[in-house]
Each structure stands twice: as structure tokens, then as C-alpha cells.
Amino acid sequence: MILCERGPRSLNTEAPRGMREEAVAPVVPCLQSSPHIWDTVKDLTAIGLNLCYLENSGWYWGAVTATQAHAALQEAPEGTFLVRDSSHPLYMLTLTVKTARGPTSIRIQYCGTQFLLDASSPARSSLSSFPNVPSLVQHYMGAERKSEERKAKEDERHWKPTEQLVQESSVVLKLKRPAYVPWGIPSLQHLTRLVINKHTDCPDELPIPRPMQHFLKEYPFKV
């Protein structure tokens, strides 16, 4: 579970608890703050494959600004999200989501062929990392997120008074539905692929032609 924390900014620019918001002062990301050594082949492969997945997703908005992304989600239901290029020179991507207090942007870190939500040092160790952004999004939409919410509720019983004050001014960040780009509505083939992916984890075992199996493998996600 990720919590959004009330801060000095207006409601539509809040950052989740422990997370770094898109508009805050520049912060050195993982690839700069740790002795991570780049593996050219592995990193380029991971980044390239991730971008291919995002291009197929329908909810990757590319080089739109934070203002444009927030405007696109302003009237959307809570939990609606999109992924866009980050305006920060040290980050590639940003997740923008409609919370109970308005649209919020969270940078996505890349480190060692893995993607994770940007966070301050104390919170970073508790965050999961993923080989691509669709897997990250799928994690925060599914049963894993609900499990984290249950654990957080259990932890509330052991919080100190100061921590309880933070909790009372927070809201849960939930990913529920993607905001598809208005200039590229997903094709019927892609929507069918999503339905198939939601109902099987073994597309290779389906009695379908090989070209169709290859099409499923090009985007093996449920969102």
C-alpha cells in the first residue's frame, strides 16, 4: 500500500507517502546514488523491451507535461492512471494517477534492469521492483496491492502517535483503470489479447495458431 501525504502544495500535486513527487526539487536517483554498474546489453535490452510494451499498452502518453496529464485526469474516476515521459532529466518515466485529492505524479526509477516507484531512502527498501512498467502497474492493481493494504492496516495498531497523525492526513493510492491516449484507442485485437491474458497464464497451451501465440507474447499483461 502506498499512502498519499498532505503537504504544503496544492491538493493536485501531492506525493504519496515516502514517494518523490514529479515537481519537487531534483533528487539523485538510484543509478546515481548507488554503485550500480551499467551493463550495456542488459540495460538497453530492458529499456527497449519496456518501451515496446508501453507503446502497445495504450496508456503510455509519451512526452506530455505534468499539467497536461493532470488536466486529462482531473474529471476521471479515482484510480485512473497513465504513464508519461518524466520532465526530470534523470528519470525516464512518471506515473500519474487520480487520487481522492486530485491527480498526483510519481517518478519511476530504473536501476539494474528493474523499475520501481521513486521513494526516499527509508521507504525504498520496502518497495517491490519489476522488469518493466506494465508489471509494476499490474502489481499495484492486483491482489498484491490488496495484501499490502491488509498488512498496512495491521501495522496501524502499532503506530506511534506521531505516525498516526501522518496516517490521518493520508489517502491510499490505488490503480484501478488506465486512461487510454485519445489519439490511439487500443485496437480490437489488443483488447481481445487483454481478455485472454486475464484468463490464462499459459498462452502457449492454447489451441490457437502460432501467429496468434506470438501476438499474445508481444504483450503478456492484463492491463
C-alpha positions as a Markdown table, in Angstrom:
| # | Residue | x | y | z |
|---|---|---|---|---|
| 1 | Met | 0.0 | 0.0 | 0.0 |
| 2 | Ile | 1.2 | 3.5 | -0.8 |
| 3 | Leu | -0.1 | 6.4 | 1.2 |
| 4 | Cys | -0.5 | 10.0 | -0.1 |
| 5 | Glu | 0.5 | 12.6 | 2.4 |
| 6 | Arg | -0.8 | 16.1 | 2.8 |
| 7 | Gly | 1.9 | 18.6 | 2.1 |
| 8 | Pro | 2.5 | 22.3 | 1.5 |
| 9 | Arg | 1.5 | 22.1 | -2.1 |
| 10 | Ser | -2.0 | 22.3 | -3.6 |
| 11 | Leu | -4.0 | 19.1 | -3.5 |
| 12 | Asn | -3.5 | 18.1 | -7.1 |
| 13 | Thr | 0.3 | 18.0 | -6.7 |
| 14 | Glu | 0.7 | 15.8 | -3.6 |
| 15 | Ala | 3.2 | 13.0 | -3.5 |
| 16 | Pro | 2.5 | 9.6 | -1.9 |
| 17 | Arg | 3.9 | 9.0 | 1.5 |
| 18 | Gly | 7.6 | 8.2 | 1.1 |
| 19 | Met | 7.4 | 8.9 | -2.7 |
| 20 | Arg | 9.0 | 11.7 | -4.5 |
| 21 | Glu | 6.6 | 13.9 | -6.5 |
| 22 | Glu | 7.4 | 15.0 | -10.0 |
| 23 | Ala | 7.6 | 18.7 | -9.3 |
| 24 | Val | 9.8 | 18.6 | -6.2 |
| 25 | Ala | 13.5 | 19.7 | -6.2 |
| 26 | Pro | 15.9 | 17.4 | -8.2 |
| 27 | Val | 16.9 | 14.3 | -6.3 |
| 28 | Val | 19.7 | 12.0 | -7.5 |
| 29 | Pro | 18.0 | 8.7 | -8.4 |
| 30 | Cys | 19.1 | 5.1 | -7.8 |
| 31 | Leu | 21.5 | 4.9 | -10.7 |
| 32 | Gln | 23.4 | 7.9 | -9.3 |
| 33 | Ser | 23.2 | 7.3 | -5.6 |
| 34 | Ser | 24.4 | 3.7 | -5.5 |
| 35 | Pro | 27.5 | 1.9 | -7.1 |
| 36 | His | 25.3 | 0.4 | -9.8 |
| 37 | Ile | 27.4 | -0.6 | -12.8 |
| 38 | Trp | 25.6 | -0.4 | -16.1 |
| 39 | Asp | 25.6 | -3.5 | -18.3 |
| 40 | Thr | 25.1 | -2.0 | -21.8 |
| 41 | Val | 23.5 | -5.1 | -23.3 |
| 42 | Lys | 21.2 | -5.9 | -20.4 |
| 43 | Asp | 20.2 | -2.3 | -19.7 |
| 44 | Leu | 19.5 | -1.4 | -23.3 |
| 45 | Thr | 17.5 | -4.6 | -23.8 |
| 46 | Ala | 15.4 | -4.0 | -20.6 |
| 47 | Ile | 14.7 | -0.4 | -21.5 |
| 48 | Gly | 13.9 | -1.1 | -25.2 |
| 49 | Leu | 11.6 | -4.0 | -24.3 |
| 50 | Asn | 9.9 | -1.9 | -21.7 |
| 51 | Leu | 9.2 | 0.9 | -24.2 |
| 52 | Cys | 7.8 | -1.7 | -26.7 |
| 53 | Tyr | 5.4 | -2.9 | -24.0 |
| 54 | Leu | 4.4 | 0.7 | -23.2 |
| 55 | Glu | 3.8 | 1.6 | -26.8 |
| 56 | Asn | 1.4 | -1.4 | -27.1 |
| 57 | Ser | -0.3 | -0.7 | -23.8 |
| 58 | Gly | -2.4 | 2.3 | -25.0 |
| 59 | Trp | -1.9 | 4.2 | -21.7 |
| 60 | Tyr | 1.6 | 5.5 | -22.4 |
| 61 | Trp | 1.1 | 9.2 | -23.2 |
| 62 | Gly | 4.7 | 10.0 | -24.2 |
| 63 | Ala | 6.0 | 13.5 | -23.9 |
| 64 | Val | 3.0 | 15.2 | -22.3 |
| 65 | Thr | 3.7 | 17.7 | -19.4 |
| 66 | Ala | 2.6 | 17.2 | -15.8 |
| 67 | Thr | 0.0 | 20.0 | -16.4 |
| 68 | Gln | -1.5 | 18.2 | -19.4 |
| 69 | Ala | -1.5 | 14.8 | -17.6 |
| 70 | His | -3.2 | 16.3 | -14.5 |
| 71 | Ala | -5.8 | 18.1 | -16.7 |
| 72 | Ala | -6.5 | 14.8 | -18.5 |
| 73 | Leu | -7.3 | 13.1 | -15.2 |
| 74 | Gln | -9.0 | 15.9 | -13.4 |
| 75 | Glu | -12.5 | 14.7 | -14.1 |
| 76 | Ala | -11.6 | 11.0 | -14.2 |
| 77 | Pro | -12.7 | 8.5 | -11.5 |
| 78 | Glu | -10.3 | 7.9 | -8.7 |
| 79 | Gly | -7.7 | 5.3 | -9.6 |
| 80 | Thr | -7.5 | 6.2 | -13.2 |
| 81 | Phe | -3.8 | 6.4 | -14.3 |
| 82 | Leu | -1.4 | 7.0 | -17.2 |
| 83 | Val | 2.3 | 6.7 | -17.8 |
| 84 | Arg | 4.3 | 9.5 | -19.5 |
| 85 | Asp | 7.8 | 10.7 | -20.0 |
| 86 | Ser | 9.3 | 12.4 | -17.0 |
| 87 | Ser | 10.2 | 16.1 | -17.1 |
| 88 | His | 13.1 | 15.4 | -14.8 |
| 89 | Pro | 16.4 | 14.9 | -16.8 |
| 90 | Leu | 17.5 | 12.0 | -14.5 |
| 91 | Tyr | 14.3 | 10.0 | -14.9 |
| 92 | Met | 12.7 | 8.3 | -17.9 |
| 93 | Leu | 9.1 | 7.8 | -16.8 |
| 94 | Thr | 6.4 | 9.1 | -14.5 |
| 95 | Leu | 3.1 | 7.5 | -13.2 |
| 96 | Thr | 0.2 | 10.0 | -13.0 |
| 97 | Val | -2.8 | 8.8 | -11.1 |
| 98 | Lys | -6.1 | 10.3 | -9.9 |
| 99 | Thr | -6.3 | 10.1 | -6.1 |
| 100 | Ala | -9.0 | 11.2 | -3.7 |
| 101 | Arg | -7.3 | 14.6 | -3.5 |
| 102 | Gly | -6.6 | 15.1 | -7.2 |
| 103 | Pro | -4.1 | 14.0 | -9.9 |
| 104 | Thr | -0.7 | 13.0 | -8.5 |
| 105 | Ser | 2.6 | 12.3 | -10.3 |
| 106 | Ile | 5.2 | 9.8 | -9.1 |
| 107 | Arg | 8.5 | 9.3 | -10.8 |
| 108 | Ile | 9.5 | 5.8 | -11.8 |
| 109 | Gln | 13.1 | 4.8 | -11.1 |
| 110 | Tyr | 15.2 | 2.5 | -13.2 |
| 111 | Cys | 18.0 | 0.6 | -11.6 |
| 112 | Gly | 19.7 | -2.7 | -12.6 |
| 113 | Thr | 17.1 | -3.7 | -15.3 |
| 114 | Gln | 14.4 | -3.1 | -12.7 |
| 115 | Phe | 11.7 | -0.4 | -12.4 |
| 116 | Leu | 10.2 | 0.9 | -9.1 |
| 117 | Leu | 8.3 | 3.9 | -7.8 |
| 118 | Asp | 10.6 | 6.6 | -6.6 |
| 119 | Ala | 10.9 | 7.0 | -2.9 |
| 120 | Ser | 13.0 | 8.5 | -0.1 |
| 121 | Ser | 15.7 | 6.2 | 1.3 |
| 122 | Pro | 13.8 | 4.8 | 4.3 |
| 123 | Ala | 10.8 | 3.8 | 2.2 |
| 124 | Arg | 12.8 | 2.5 | -0.8 |
| 125 | Ser | 13.8 | -0.8 | 0.8 |
| 126 | Ser | 10.1 | -1.8 | 1.3 |
| 127 | Leu | 9.1 | -1.2 | -2.4 |
| 128 | Ser | 9.0 | -4.0 | -5.0 |
| 129 | Ser | 10.8 | -3.7 | -8.3 |
| 130 | Phe | 9.8 | -5.1 | -11.6 |
| 131 | Pro | 11.4 | -5.9 | -15.0 |
| 132 | Asn | 9.0 | -3.5 | -16.8 |
| 133 | Val | 6.4 | -0.8 | -16.1 |
| 134 | Pro | 3.4 | -2.9 | -17.1 |
| 135 | Ser | 4.4 | -5.4 | -14.4 |
| 136 | Leu | 4.7 | -2.6 | -11.9 |
| 137 | Val | 1.3 | -1.2 | -12.7 |
| 138 | Gln | -0.3 | -4.7 | -12.7 |
| 139 | His | 1.2 | -5.3 | -9.2 |
| 140 | Tyr | -0.4 | -2.2 | -7.8 |
| 141 | Met | -3.8 | -3.1 | -9.4 |
| 142 | Gly | -4.0 | -6.7 | -8.3 |
| 143 | Ala | -4.1 | -9.0 | -5.3 |
| 144 | Glu | -0.6 | -7.9 | -4.3 |
| 145 | Arg | -1.8 | -4.4 | -3.6 |
| 146 | Lys | -4.7 | -5.7 | -1.5 |
| 147 | Ser | -2.3 | -7.9 | 0.5 |
| 148 | Glu | -0.2 | -4.8 | 1.2 |
| 149 | Glu | -3.3 | -2.9 | 2.3 |
| 150 | Arg | -4.2 | -5.6 | 4.8 |
| 151 | Lys | -0.6 | -5.6 | 6.2 |
| 152 | Ala | -0.7 | -1.8 | 6.5 |
| 153 | Lys | -4.0 | -1.9 | 8.4 |
| 154 | Glu | -2.4 | -4.4 | 10.8 |
| 155 | Asp | 0.6 | -2.1 | 11.2 |
| 156 | Glu | -1.7 | 0.8 | 12.2 |
| 157 | Arg | -2.2 | -0.9 | 15.6 |
| 158 | His | 1.5 | -0.4 | 16.4 |
| 159 | Trp | 2.0 | 3.1 | 15.1 |
| 160 | Lys | 3.2 | 5.8 | 17.4 |
| 161 | Pro | 1.1 | 9.0 | 18.0 |
| 162 | Thr | 3.2 | 11.0 | 15.5 |
| 163 | Glu | 2.8 | 8.3 | 12.9 |
| 164 | Gln | -0.9 | 8.2 | 13.4 |
| 165 | Leu | -1.1 | 11.9 | 12.7 |
| 166 | Val | 0.5 | 11.2 | 9.3 |
| 167 | Gln | -1.9 | 8.4 | 8.6 |
| 168 | Glu | -4.9 | 10.5 | 9.4 |
| 169 | Ser | -3.8 | 13.1 | 6.7 |
| 170 | Ser | -3.2 | 10.4 | 4.1 |
| 171 | Val | -5.1 | 8.6 | 1.4 |
| 172 | Val | -4.5 | 5.3 | -0.2 |
| 173 | Leu | -3.0 | 5.4 | -3.8 |
| 174 | Lys | -5.0 | 2.9 | -5.9 |
| 175 | Leu | -4.6 | 2.0 | -9.5 |
| 176 | Lys | -7.9 | 0.9 | -11.0 |
| 177 | Arg | -8.2 | 1.7 | -14.7 |
| 178 | Pro | -5.9 | 3.1 | -17.4 |
| 179 | Ala | -6.5 | 6.3 | -19.2 |
| 180 | Tyr | -6.0 | 5.5 | -22.9 |
| 181 | Val | -4.4 | 8.0 | -25.1 |
| 182 | Pro | -7.2 | 9.9 | -27.0 |
| 183 | Trp | -5.2 | 9.8 | -30.3 |
| 184 | Gly | -4.7 | 6.0 | -30.2 |
| 185 | Ile | -7.6 | 4.0 | -28.8 |
| 186 | Pro | -6.5 | 0.3 | -28.5 |
| 187 | Ser | -7.4 | -2.0 | -31.3 |
| 188 | Leu | -10.0 | -4.8 | -31.0 |
| 189 | Gln | -7.1 | -7.3 | -31.3 |
| 190 | His | -5.3 | -5.7 | -28.4 |
| 191 | Leu | -8.5 | -5.6 | -26.2 |
| 192 | Thr | -9.1 | -9.3 | -27.1 |
| 193 | Arg | -5.5 | -10.0 | -26.1 |
| 194 | Leu | -6.1 | -8.4 | -22.7 |
| 195 | Val | -9.2 | -10.6 | -22.1 |
| 196 | Ile | -7.2 | -13.7 | -23.0 |
| 197 | Asn | -4.3 | -12.7 | -20.7 |
| 198 | Lys | -6.7 | -12.2 | -17.8 |
| 199 | His | -8.0 | -15.8 | -18.1 |
| 200 | Thr | -4.8 | -17.7 | -18.6 |
| 201 | Asp | -1.1 | -17.7 | -17.6 |
| 202 | Cys | -0.2 | -20.3 | -20.2 |
| 203 | Pro | -1.0 | -18.9 | -23.7 |
| 204 | Asp | 1.4 | -21.5 | -25.2 |
| 205 | Glu | -1.1 | -24.2 | -24.2 |
| 206 | Leu | -4.0 | -22.6 | -26.0 |
| 207 | Pro | -5.2 | -24.3 | -29.2 |
| 208 | Ile | -4.5 | -21.3 | -31.4 |
| 209 | Pro | -2.3 | -20.6 | -34.5 |
| 210 | Arg | 1.4 | -19.7 | -33.8 |
| 211 | Pro | 1.0 | -16.2 | -35.2 |
| 212 | Met | -1.7 | -15.6 | -32.6 |
| 213 | Gln | 0.5 | -17.0 | -29.8 |
| 214 | His | 3.3 | -14.7 | -30.9 |
| 215 | Phe | 0.8 | -11.8 | -30.8 |
| 216 | Leu | 0.0 | -12.7 | -27.2 |
| 217 | Lys | 3.6 | -12.9 | -26.2 |
| 218 | Glu | 4.2 | -9.4 | -27.5 |
| 219 | Tyr | 2.2 | -8.0 | -24.6 |
| 220 | Pro | 1.8 | -10.7 | -21.8 |
| 221 | Phe | -0.1 | -8.4 | -19.4 |
| 222 | Lys | -3.6 | -8.0 | -18.1 |
| 223 | Val | -3.8 | -4.2 | -18.2 |
